[in-house]
Amino acid sequence: MAHERIWTAALVVIGDEILSGRTQDRNVAQIAAWLGVQGIRLAEVRVVADRTAAIVEAVNTLRARNDYLFTTGGIGPTHDDITVDAIAEALGTGVVHHPQAMAVLERYYESRGGLTEARARMARVPEGATLIDNRVSGAPGIRIGNIFVMAGVPHITAGMLDALTGTLEGGRPVVSKSIGCWVAESEVADLLRETEKRHDRATEGGVAIGSYPFFRDGRTGANFVVRSPDAAAVDACLADLTEALEAEGRVVAQGGI
């Protein structure tokens, strides 16, 4: 049976502060979860410095091999916020002040000291872009082609994702369920591979088993996560995997350990 179309997205996290360790990124998890609900799989993530060449290379590489590309960071009012300029360079276009973004910022800053030249930088977009609504801090996100340019601050990113909900084409949302077992994953690697192969062949949307080992309380264990757009396939695969593990004398924890 032919597998259904899988929609993918990539994420470029932009910022020296991420690479230096001064700031811990939280956007990967929330964007991945949001994409999953939209029926889109986050296929790859790249973290790049605030350097134009690095951003251009990442944007052009990842937008070409995925349905969608998201970026976070570098769209603020300061001189080192270069994401807009870099994306415009990647696309071979100019940068303009978007009139709707200017109007939004003028209203937002009317009682906050007015729209300064620095603040007006947040209205700059690659020519031809549209806006992503931002109800949190005024400055909008940017959409151009299959690229979505978003804030680096997680709660602002969350608001932009909310504005995009239901607007992107995707497949069926991916369903995931877990089991756990006190076992070294190397001991069950063949079992996992054969179970995945058997169920992936029989399922229209495909089935994937992820293995996530851990060491806790002096013991080695692993959680096994089964994912598929087909909820029935997830349940069938989990039941088969549970039965196989128990047949080897393993104690299986539904929902994971």
C-alpha atoms as an extended CHARMM CRD file, in Angstrom:
* protein
*
       257  EXT
         1         1  MET       CA              0.0000000000        0.0000000000        0.0000000000  PROA      1               0.0000000000
         2         2  ALA       CA              1.4510000000        3.4040000000       -0.9900000000  PROA      2               0.0000000000
         3         3  HSD       CA              2.2840000000        5.7520000000        1.8570000000  PROA      3               0.0000000000
         4         4  GLU       CA              0.3700000000        9.0170000000        2.0260000000  PROA      4               0.0000000000
         5         5  ARG       CA              2.0230000000       12.3840000000        1.4360000000  PROA      5               0.0000000000
         6         6  ILE       CA              4.2030000000       13.5090000000        4.3490000000  PROA      6               0.0000000000
         7         7  TRP       CA              4.5570000000       17.2520000000        4.8360000000  PROA      7               0.0000000000
         8         8  THR       CA              7.8160000000       18.4610000000        6.3860000000  PROA      8               0.0000000000
         9         9  ALA       CA              9.2010000000       21.6220000000        7.9060000000  PROA      9               0.0000000000
        10        10  ALA       CA             12.6360000000       22.7820000000        8.9870000000  PROA      10              0.0000000000
        11        11  LEU       CA             13.5760000000       25.3110000000       11.6400000000  PROA      11              0.0000000000
        12        12  VAL       CA             16.5080000000       27.7120000000       11.7160000000  PROA      12              0.0000000000
        13        13  VAL       CA             17.2020000000       29.0370000000       15.2120000000  PROA      13              0.0000000000
        14        14  ILE       CA             19.1660000000       32.2640000000       14.8430000000  PROA      14              0.0000000000
        15        15  GLY       CA             21.2390000000       33.8540000000       17.5650000000  PROA      15              0.0000000000
        16        16  ASP       CA             24.7150000000       34.0850000000       19.0660000000  PROA      16              0.0000000000
        17        17  GLU       CA             23.0880000000       33.8860000000       22.5020000000  PROA      17              0.0000000000
        18        18  ILE       CA             21.8460000000       30.3690000000       21.7610000000  PROA      18              0.0000000000
        19        19  LEU       CA             25.2340000000       29.1500000000       20.5650000000  PROA      19              0.0000000000
        20        20  SER       CA             27.0490000000       30.7180000000       23.5280000000  PROA      20              0.0000000000
        21        21  GLY       CA             24.7520000000       29.0360000000       26.0350000000  PROA      21              0.0000000000
        22        22  ARG       CA             23.5560000000       32.3250000000       27.5390000000  PROA      22              0.0000000000
        23        23  THR       CA             20.0130000000       31.5430000000       26.3820000000  PROA      23              0.0000000000
        24        24  GLN       CA             18.3600000000       28.1290000000       26.2900000000  PROA      24              0.0000000000
        25        25  ASP       CA             16.1230000000       27.6370000000       23.2760000000  PROA      25              0.0000000000
        26        26  ARG       CA             12.5390000000       26.5580000000       23.9920000000  PROA      26              0.0000000000
        27        27  ASN       CA             11.1190000000       27.1570000000       20.5470000000  PROA      27              0.0000000000
        28        28  VAL       CA             12.1360000000       23.8250000000       19.0140000000  PROA      28              0.0000000000
        29        29  ALA       CA              9.8100000000       21.8680000000       21.2830000000  PROA      29              0.0000000000
        30        30  GLN       CA              6.8180000000       24.1640000000       20.9260000000  PROA      30              0.0000000000
        31        31  ILE       CA              7.1600000000       24.5130000000       17.1560000000  PROA      31              0.0000000000
        32        32  ALA       CA              7.5570000000       20.7490000000       16.7570000000  PROA      32              0.0000000000
        33        33  ALA       CA              4.4350000000       20.1210000000       18.8390000000  PROA      33              0.0000000000
        34        34  TRP       CA              2.4390000000       22.7560000000       16.9530000000  PROA      34              0.0000000000
        35        35  LEU       CA              3.5250000000       21.3840000000       13.5790000000  PROA      35              0.0000000000
        36        36  GLY       CA              2.4920000000       17.8880000000       14.6260000000  PROA      36              0.0000000000
        37        37  VAL       CA             -1.0470000000       19.0830000000       15.2640000000  PROA      37              0.0000000000
        38        38  GLN       CA             -1.0600000000       20.6790000000       11.8010000000  PROA      38              0.0000000000
        39        39  GLY       CA             -0.0660000000       17.3440000000       10.2390000000  PROA      39              0.0000000000
        40        40  ILE       CA              3.4690000000       18.5540000000        9.4550000000  PROA      40              0.0000000000
        41        41  ARG       CA              6.6470000000       16.8660000000       10.6550000000  PROA      41              0.0000000000
        42        42  LEU       CA              9.6110000000       18.8650000000       11.8880000000  PROA      42              0.0000000000
        43        43  ALA       CA             12.3320000000       17.1580000000        9.8580000000  PROA      43              0.0000000000
        44        44  GLU       CA             15.4340000000       19.1380000000       10.8120000000  PROA      44              0.0000000000
        45        45  VAL       CA             16.6960000000       21.9910000000       12.9690000000  PROA      45              0.0000000000
        46        46  ARG       CA             19.7700000000       24.1310000000       12.4920000000  PROA      46              0.0000000000
        47        47  VAL       CA             21.1910000000       26.7030000000       14.9390000000  PROA      47              0.0000000000
        48        48  VAL       CA             23.1830000000       29.4920000000       13.3150000000  PROA      48              0.0000000000
        49        49  ALA       CA             25.0300000000       32.5850000000       14.4770000000  PROA      49              0.0000000000
        50        50  ASP       CA             24.0180000000       36.1600000000       13.7680000000  PROA      50              0.0000000000
        51        51  ARG       CA             25.9850000000       36.1300000000       10.5250000000  PROA      51              0.0000000000
        52        52  THR       CA             24.4040000000       36.9120000000        7.1890000000  PROA      52              0.0000000000
        53        53  ALA       CA             26.2710000000       34.2350000000        5.2340000000  PROA      53              0.0000000000
        54        54  ALA       CA             25.2950000000       31.5250000000        7.7370000000  PROA      54              0.0000000000
        55        55  ILE       CA             21.6220000000       32.5250000000        7.6720000000  PROA      55              0.0000000000
        56        56  VAL       CA             21.5270000000       32.7390000000        3.8670000000  PROA      56              0.0000000000
        57        57  GLU       CA             23.0730000000       29.2970000000        3.4600000000  PROA      57              0.0000000000
        58        58  ALA       CA             20.7350000000       27.6860000000        5.9920000000  PROA      58              0.0000000000
        59        59  VAL       CA             17.6290000000       29.3370000000        4.5650000000  PROA      59              0.0000000000
        60        60  ASN       CA             18.3680000000       28.3980000000        0.9550000000  PROA      60              0.0000000000
        61        61  THR       CA             19.3130000000       24.8230000000        1.8220000000  PROA      61              0.0000000000
        62        62  LEU       CA             16.4000000000       24.0450000000        4.1070000000  PROA      62              0.0000000000
        63        63  ARG       CA             13.6150000000       25.8330000000        2.2330000000  PROA      63              0.0000000000
        64        64  ALA       CA             14.4980000000       23.8520000000       -0.8810000000  PROA      64              0.0000000000
        65        65  ARG       CA             14.1120000000       20.3990000000        0.6620000000  PROA      65              0.0000000000
        66        66  ASN       CA             11.1300000000       20.9830000000        2.9460000000  PROA      66              0.0000000000
        67        67  ASP       CA              7.5780000000       22.1600000000        2.4290000000  PROA      67              0.0000000000
        68        68  TYR       CA              7.9800000000       24.8820000000        5.0300000000  PROA      68              0.0000000000
        69        69  LEU       CA             10.8340000000       26.7130000000        6.7190000000  PROA      69              0.0000000000
        70        70  PHE       CA             10.5180000000       28.5280000000       10.0420000000  PROA      70              0.0000000000
        71        71  THR       CA             13.0890000000       30.8650000000       11.5410000000  PROA      71              0.0000000000
        72        72  THR       CA             13.2080000000       32.2550000000       15.0700000000  PROA      72              0.0000000000
        73        73  GLY       CA             15.2440000000       35.1850000000       16.3280000000  PROA      73              0.0000000000
        74        74  GLY       CA             16.8770000000       38.2620000000       14.9010000000  PROA      74              0.0000000000
        75        75  ILE       CA             13.8380000000       40.3990000000       14.0140000000  PROA      75              0.0000000000
        76        76  GLY       CA             14.0570000000       42.9440000000       16.8360000000  PROA      76              0.0000000000
        77        77  PRO       CA             14.9660000000       46.6600000000       16.7780000000  PROA      77              0.0000000000
        78        78  THR       CA             18.7470000000       46.5220000000       17.2840000000  PROA      78              0.0000000000
        79        79  HSD       CA             21.6630000000       46.5680000000       14.8530000000  PROA      79              0.0000000000
        80        80  ASP       CA             22.4070000000       42.8550000000       15.3160000000  PROA      80              0.0000000000
        81        81  ASP       CA             18.8930000000       41.8200000000       14.2830000000  PROA      81              0.0000000000
        82        82  ILE       CA             19.8130000000       40.9060000000       10.7140000000  PROA      82              0.0000000000
        83        83  THR       CA             17.3980000000       38.0930000000        9.9060000000  PROA      83              0.0000000000
        84        84  VAL       CA             15.1810000000       40.1310000000        7.5780000000  PROA      84              0.0000000000
        85        85  ASP       CA             18.1470000000       41.3990000000        5.5580000000  PROA      85              0.0000000000
        86        86  ALA       CA             19.6530000000       37.9140000000        5.3620000000  PROA      86              0.0000000000
        87        87  ILE       CA             16.4210000000       36.3230000000        4.1590000000  PROA      87              0.0000000000
        88        88  ALA       CA             15.9700000000       39.0730000000        1.5690000000  PROA      88              0.0000000000
        89        89  GLU       CA             19.5090000000       38.3500000000        0.3570000000  PROA      89              0.0000000000
        90        90  ALA       CA             18.7400000000       34.6260000000        0.2060000000  PROA      90              0.0000000000
        91        91  LEU       CA             15.6950000000       35.3530000000       -1.9450000000  PROA      91              0.0000000000
        92        92  GLY       CA             17.4140000000       37.9670000000       -4.0930000000  PROA      92              0.0000000000
        93        93  THR       CA             14.9800000000       40.7120000000       -3.1610000000  PROA      93              0.0000000000
        94        94  GLY       CA             15.0350000000       44.0550000000       -1.3930000000  PROA      94              0.0000000000
        95        95  VAL       CA             13.8390000000       45.1490000000        2.0420000000  PROA      95              0.0000000000
        96        96  VAL       CA             10.9340000000       47.5500000000        2.5360000000  PROA      96              0.0000000000
        97        97  HSD       CA              8.9130000000       48.9570000000        5.4230000000  PROA      97              0.0000000000
        98        98  HSD       CA              5.5650000000       47.1670000000        5.2830000000  PROA      98              0.0000000000
        99        99  PRO       CA              2.8030000000       49.8250000000        5.5720000000  PROA      99              0.0000000000
       100       100  GLN       CA              0.5200000000       47.5860000000        7.6170000000  PROA      100             0.0000000000
       101       101  ALA       CA              3.3590000000       46.7430000000       10.0010000000  PROA      101             0.0000000000
       102       102  MET       CA              4.1540000000       50.4450000000       10.3740000000  PROA      102             0.0000000000
       103       103  ALA       CA              0.5210000000       51.1530000000       11.2470000000  PROA      103             0.0000000000
       104       104  VAL       CA              0.4680000000       48.3310000000       13.8070000000  PROA      104             0.0000000000
       105       105  LEU       CA              3.6520000000       49.5890000000       15.4580000000  PROA      105             0.0000000000
       106       106  GLU       CA              2.4480000000       53.1950000000       15.4780000000  PROA      106             0.0000000000
       107       107  ARG       CA             -0.6800000000       52.1260000000       17.3770000000  PROA      107             0.0000000000
       108       108  TYR       CA              1.2640000000       49.8780000000       19.7320000000  PROA      108             0.0000000000
       109       109  TYR       CA              3.8670000000       52.4950000000       20.6560000000  PROA      109             0.0000000000
       110       110  GLU       CA              1.4720000000       55.4650000000       20.7550000000  PROA      110             0.0000000000
       111       111  SER       CA              1.3260000000       55.2670000000       24.5540000000  PROA      111             0.0000000000
       112       112  ARG       CA              4.8200000000       53.7830000000       24.9110000000  PROA      112             0.0000000000
       113       113  GLY       CA              7.0110000000       56.6590000000       23.8100000000  PROA      113             0.0000000000
       114       114  GLY       CA              6.1930000000       56.7220000000       20.1280000000  PROA      114             0.0000000000
       115       115  LEU       CA              7.5410000000       54.9230000000       17.0600000000  PROA      115             0.0000000000
       116       116  THR       CA             11.2770000000       55.5990000000       16.9910000000  PROA      116             0.0000000000
       117       117  GLU       CA             13.6060000000       54.8010000000       14.1200000000  PROA      117             0.0000000000
       118       118  ALA       CA             14.8620000000       51.7450000000       16.0020000000  PROA      118             0.0000000000
       119       119  ARG       CA             11.3400000000       50.4660000000       16.5970000000  PROA      119             0.0000000000
       120       120  ALA       CA             10.4420000000       51.0610000000       12.9560000000  PROA      120             0.0000000000
       121       121  ARG       CA             13.0990000000       48.4660000000       12.0530000000  PROA      121             0.0000000000
       122       122  MET       CA             10.5800000000       45.8620000000       13.1720000000  PROA      122             0.0000000000
       123       123  ALA       CA              8.3450000000       46.8540000000       10.2470000000  PROA      123             0.0000000000
       124       124  ARG       CA             11.0320000000       45.9400000000        7.6970000000  PROA      124             0.0000000000
       125       125  VAL       CA             10.2430000000       42.8910000000        5.5440000000  PROA      125             0.0000000000
       126       126  PRO       CA             11.6100000000       41.2800000000        2.3950000000  PROA      126             0.0000000000
       127       127  GLU       CA              9.7900000000       42.7980000000       -0.5670000000  PROA      127             0.0000000000
       128       128  GLY       CA              6.6090000000       40.8630000000       -1.3560000000  PROA      128             0.0000000000
       129       129  ALA       CA              6.1470000000       39.4780000000        2.1710000000  PROA      129             0.0000000000
       130       130  THR       CA              2.9100000000       39.3080000000        4.1500000000  PROA      130             0.0000000000
       131       131  LEU       CA              2.5420000000       39.5740000000        7.9280000000  PROA      131             0.0000000000
       132       132  ILE       CA              1.9360000000       37.0970000000       10.7430000000  PROA      132             0.0000000000
       133       133  ASP       CA             -0.2360000000       38.6320000000       13.4520000000  PROA      133             0.0000000000
       134       134  ASN       CA              1.3840000000       39.2840000000       16.8320000000  PROA      134             0.0000000000
       135       135  ARG       CA             -1.0890000000       40.1390000000       19.5830000000  PROA      135             0.0000000000
       136       136  VAL       CA              1.5780000000       39.9680000000       22.2750000000  PROA      136             0.0000000000
       137       137  SER       CA              4.1160000000       42.6760000000       21.4680000000  PROA      137             0.0000000000
       138       138  GLY       CA              2.9090000000       44.4260000000       18.3480000000  PROA      138             0.0000000000
       139       139  ALA       CA              5.7880000000       43.6500000000       15.9750000000  PROA      139             0.0000000000
       140       140  PRO       CA              4.4390000000       41.1410000000       13.4390000000  PROA      140             0.0000000000
       141       141  GLY       CA              6.0810000000       38.0380000000       12.0640000000  PROA      141             0.0000000000
       142       142  ILE       CA              6.7260000000       37.6500000000        8.3520000000  PROA      142             0.0000000000
       143       143  ARG       CA              5.6520000000       35.1500000000        5.7110000000  PROA      143             0.0000000000
       144       144  ILE       CA              7.2190000000       35.0170000000        2.2710000000  PROA      144             0.0000000000
       145       145  GLY       CA              6.8070000000       31.9850000000        0.0510000000  PROA      145             0.0000000000
       146       146  ASN       CA              7.2470000000       28.9190000000        2.2290000000  PROA      146             0.0000000000
       147       147  ILE       CA              9.2870000000       30.8380000000        4.8380000000  PROA      147             0.0000000000
       148       148  PHE       CA              7.8760000000       31.9500000000        8.1940000000  PROA      148             0.0000000000
       149       149  VAL       CA             10.0050000000       34.4620000000       10.1060000000  PROA      149             0.0000000000
       150       150  MET       CA              9.1760000000       34.5300000000       13.8120000000  PROA      150             0.0000000000
       151       151  ALA       CA             10.3120000000       36.0640000000       17.0640000000  PROA      151             0.0000000000
       152       152  GLY       CA             12.8930000000       34.3810000000       19.2690000000  PROA      152             0.0000000000
       153       153  VAL       CA             11.0140000000       35.0450000000       22.5260000000  PROA      153             0.0000000000
       154       154  PRO       CA              9.0260000000       31.8430000000       23.1410000000  PROA      154             0.0000000000
       155       155  HSD       CA              5.7330000000       33.3700000000       24.3410000000  PROA      155             0.0000000000
       156       156  ILE       CA              5.7100000000       35.7250000000       21.3450000000  PROA      156             0.0000000000
       157       157  THR       CA              6.4740000000       32.8080000000       19.0340000000  PROA      157             0.0000000000
       158       158  ALA       CA              3.5400000000       30.9450000000       20.5990000000  PROA      158             0.0000000000
       159       159  GLY       CA              1.2120000000       33.8260000000       19.7370000000  PROA      159             0.0000000000
       160       160  MET       CA              2.4150000000       33.8640000000       16.1390000000  PROA      160             0.0000000000
       161       161  LEU       CA              1.8900000000       30.1070000000       15.8550000000  PROA      161             0.0000000000
       162       162  ASP       CA             -1.6330000000       30.5740000000       17.1800000000  PROA      162             0.0000000000
       163       163  ALA       CA             -2.2770000000       33.1190000000       14.4180000000  PROA      163             0.0000000000
       164       164  LEU       CA             -1.0920000000       30.5700000000       11.8260000000  PROA      164             0.0000000000
       165       165  THR       CA             -3.1520000000       27.6630000000       13.1580000000  PROA      165             0.0000000000
       166       166  GLY       CA             -5.2100000000       26.0790000000       10.4080000000  PROA      166             0.0000000000
       167       167  THR       CA             -3.6300000000       28.1120000000        7.6050000000  PROA      167             0.0000000000
       168       168  LEU       CA             -0.9440000000       25.6650000000        6.4310000000  PROA      168             0.0000000000
       169       169  GLU       CA             -1.5850000000       22.6410000000        4.2760000000  PROA      169             0.0000000000
       170       170  GLY       CA             -0.5540000000       19.3990000000        5.9330000000  PROA      170             0.0000000000
       171       171  GLY       CA             -1.4360000000       15.7720000000        6.3400000000  PROA      171             0.0000000000
       172       172  ARG       CA             -3.0780000000       13.9450000000        9.1910000000  PROA      172             0.0000000000
       173       173  PRO       CA             -1.7600000000       14.8460000000       12.6560000000  PROA      173             0.0000000000
       174       174  VAL       CA              0.8200000000       12.3860000000       13.9230000000  PROA      174             0.0000000000
       175       175  VAL       CA             -0.3420000000       10.2350000000       16.8450000000  PROA      175             0.0000000000
       176       176  SER       CA              2.2630000000        9.0200000000       19.3350000000  PROA      176             0.0000000000
       177       177  LYS       CA              2.0480000000        6.6310000000       22.2740000000  PROA      177             0.0000000000
       178       178  SER       CA              4.7270000000        5.1890000000       24.5400000000  PROA      178             0.0000000000
       179       179  ILE       CA              5.7130000000        2.1400000000       26.5250000000  PROA      179             0.0000000000
       180       180  GLY       CA              8.7250000000        1.7150000000       28.7860000000  PROA      180             0.0000000000
       181       181  CYS       CA             10.8970000000       -1.1720000000       29.8610000000  PROA      181             0.0000000000
       182       182  TRP       CA             13.8670000000       -1.7010000000       32.1750000000  PROA      182             0.0000000000
       183       183  VAL       CA             16.1590000000       -2.9810000000       29.4510000000  PROA      183             0.0000000000
       184       184  ALA       CA             19.2310000000       -1.8140000000       27.5590000000  PROA      184             0.0000000000
       185       185  GLU       CA             18.0470000000       -0.8090000000       24.1040000000  PROA      185             0.0000000000
       186       186  SER       CA             20.8810000000       -2.8050000000       22.5170000000  PROA      186             0.0000000000
       187       187  GLU       CA             19.2460000000       -5.9700000000       23.8680000000  PROA      187             0.0000000000
       188       188  VAL       CA             16.0220000000       -5.3180000000       21.9590000000  PROA      188             0.0000000000
       189       189  ALA       CA             17.3600000000       -3.4900000000       18.8860000000  PROA      189             0.0000000000
       190       190  ASP       CA             16.5170000000       -6.3410000000       16.5060000000  PROA      190             0.0000000000
       191       191  LEU       CA             13.0400000000       -6.7210000000       17.9910000000  PROA      191             0.0000000000
       192       192  LEU       CA             12.3500000000       -3.0020000000       17.5330000000  PROA      192             0.0000000000
       193       193  ARG       CA             13.5990000000       -3.0120000000       13.9550000000  PROA      193             0.0000000000
       194       194  GLU       CA             11.5500000000       -6.0250000000       12.9150000000  PROA      194             0.0000000000
       195       195  THR       CA              8.3990000000       -4.7360000000       14.6160000000  PROA      195             0.0000000000
       196       196  GLU       CA              8.6850000000       -1.3720000000       12.9080000000  PROA      196             0.0000000000
       197       197  LYS       CA              9.3470000000       -2.9640000000        9.5250000000  PROA      197             0.0000000000
       198       198  ARG       CA              6.3540000000       -5.2620000000        9.8370000000  PROA      198             0.0000000000
       199       199  HSD       CA              3.9060000000       -2.5140000000       10.8170000000  PROA      199             0.0000000000
       200       200  ASP       CA              5.3290000000        0.1580000000        8.5160000000  PROA      200             0.0000000000
       201       201  ARG       CA              4.7320000000       -2.0680000000        5.4950000000  PROA      201             0.0000000000
       202       202  ALA       CA              1.1280000000       -2.6990000000        6.5230000000  PROA      202             0.0000000000
       203       203  THR       CA              0.1520000000        0.9090000000        7.2550000000  PROA      203             0.0000000000
       204       204  GLU       CA             -0.8160000000        3.6090000000        4.7810000000  PROA      204             0.0000000000
       205       205  GLY       CA              0.6330000000        6.4620000000        6.8320000000  PROA      205             0.0000000000
       206       206  GLY       CA              3.7350000000        4.5930000000        7.9680000000  PROA      206             0.0000000000
       207       207  VAL       CA              4.7830000000        3.6510000000       11.5000000000  PROA      207             0.0000000000
       208       208  ALA       CA              7.9990000000        4.6750000000       13.2450000000  PROA      208             0.0000000000
       209       209  ILE       CA              9.3760000000        3.4350000000       16.5660000000  PROA      209             0.0000000000
       210       210  GLY       CA             11.7320000000        5.7060000000       18.4770000000  PROA      210             0.0000000000
       211       211  SER       CA             13.9280000000        4.3480000000       21.2760000000  PROA      211             0.0000000000
       212       212  TYR       CA             14.9630000000        6.6630000000       24.1130000000  PROA      212             0.0000000000
       213       213  PRO       CA             17.3450000000        5.1130000000       26.6670000000  PROA      213             0.0000000000
       214       214  PHE       CA             17.9230000000        6.4260000000       30.1830000000  PROA      214             0.0000000000
       215       215  PHE       CA             19.8640000000        5.5710000000       33.3470000000  PROA      215             0.0000000000
       216       216  ARG       CA             17.9210000000        6.0260000000       36.5590000000  PROA      216             0.0000000000
       217       217  ASP       CA             18.2340000000        4.7610000000       40.1170000000  PROA      217             0.0000000000
       218       218  GLY       CA             21.2330000000        2.6840000000       39.1120000000  PROA      218             0.0000000000
       219       219  ARG       CA             19.2900000000        0.9080000000       36.3760000000  PROA      219             0.0000000000
       220       220  THR       CA             19.2250000000        1.0960000000       32.5910000000  PROA      220             0.0000000000
       221       221  GLY       CA             15.9200000000        1.4420000000       30.7980000000  PROA      221             0.0000000000
       222       222  ALA       CA             14.3390000000        2.7690000000       27.6320000000  PROA      222             0.0000000000
       223       223  ASN       CA             11.0700000000        4.2660000000       26.4960000000  PROA      223             0.0000000000
       224       224  PHE       CA              9.7360000000        3.2780000000       23.0830000000  PROA      224             0.0000000000
       225       225  VAL       CA              7.5550000000        5.7790000000       21.2370000000  PROA      225             0.0000000000
       226       226  VAL       CA              5.3910000000        4.6470000000       18.3320000000  PROA      226             0.0000000000
       227       227  ARG       CA              4.3070000000        7.3450000000       15.8690000000  PROA      227             0.0000000000
       228       228  SER       CA              1.9630000000        7.3150000000       12.8750000000  PROA      228             0.0000000000
       229       229  PRO       CA             -0.8330000000        9.3990000000       11.3610000000  PROA      229             0.0000000000
       230       230  ASP       CA             -2.9760000000        6.2680000000       11.8050000000  PROA      230             0.0000000000
       231       231  ALA       CA             -4.1020000000        5.9030000000       15.4440000000  PROA      231             0.0000000000
       232       232  ALA       CA             -5.2060000000        2.3070000000       14.9000000000  PROA      232             0.0000000000
       233       233  ALA       CA             -1.7750000000        1.4760000000       13.5020000000  PROA      233             0.0000000000
       234       234  VAL       CA             -0.1140000000        2.9550000000       16.5930000000  PROA      234             0.0000000000
       235       235  ASP       CA             -2.2760000000        0.8070000000       18.8630000000  PROA      235             0.0000000000
       236       236  ALA       CA             -1.6160000000       -2.3310000000       16.8150000000  PROA      236             0.0000000000
       237       237  CYS       CA              2.1290000000       -1.7450000000       16.7720000000  PROA      237             0.0000000000
       238       238  LEU       CA              2.2330000000       -1.0320000000       20.5130000000  PROA      238             0.0000000000
       239       239  ALA       CA              0.2700000000       -4.1950000000       21.2460000000  PROA      239             0.0000000000
       240       240  ASP       CA              2.6340000000       -6.2620000000       19.0810000000  PROA      240             0.0000000000
       241       241  LEU       CA              5.7120000000       -4.6680000000       20.6470000000  PROA      241             0.0000000000
       242       242  THR       CA              4.3690000000       -5.1920000000       24.1630000000  PROA      242             0.0000000000
       243       243  GLU       CA              3.6140000000       -8.8300000000       23.4500000000  PROA      243             0.0000000000
       244       244  ALA       CA              7.0950000000       -9.4060000000       22.0180000000  PROA      244             0.0000000000
       245       245  LEU       CA              8.8180000000       -7.7710000000       24.9880000000  PROA      245             0.0000000000
       246       246  GLU       CA              6.7240000000       -9.6980000000       27.4980000000  PROA      246             0.0000000000
       247       247  ALA       CA              7.4800000000      -12.9330000000       25.6390000000  PROA      247             0.0000000000
       248       248  GLU       CA             11.1420000000      -12.2760000000       26.4830000000  PROA      248             0.0000000000
       249       249  GLY       CA             10.2420000000      -11.8800000000       30.1490000000  PROA      249             0.0000000000
       250       250  ARG       CA             10.2910000000       -8.0770000000       30.1920000000  PROA      250             0.0000000000
       251       251  VAL       CA              7.9010000000       -6.0370000000       32.3330000000  PROA      251             0.0000000000
       252       252  VAL       CA              6.3300000000       -3.3490000000       30.1380000000  PROA      252             0.0000000000
       253       253  ALA       CA              5.0550000000       -0.0230000000       31.5260000000  PROA      253             0.0000000000
       254       254  GLN       CA              2.2280000000        1.4400000000       29.4390000000  PROA      254             0.0000000000
       255       255  GLY       CA              2.7520000000        5.1470000000       28.8850000000  PROA      255             0.0000000000
       256       256  GLY       CA              6.4910000000        4.8790000000       29.5010000000  PROA      256             0.0000000000
       257       257  ILE       CA              8.6940000000        4.9760000000       32.5810000000  PROA      257             0.0000000000
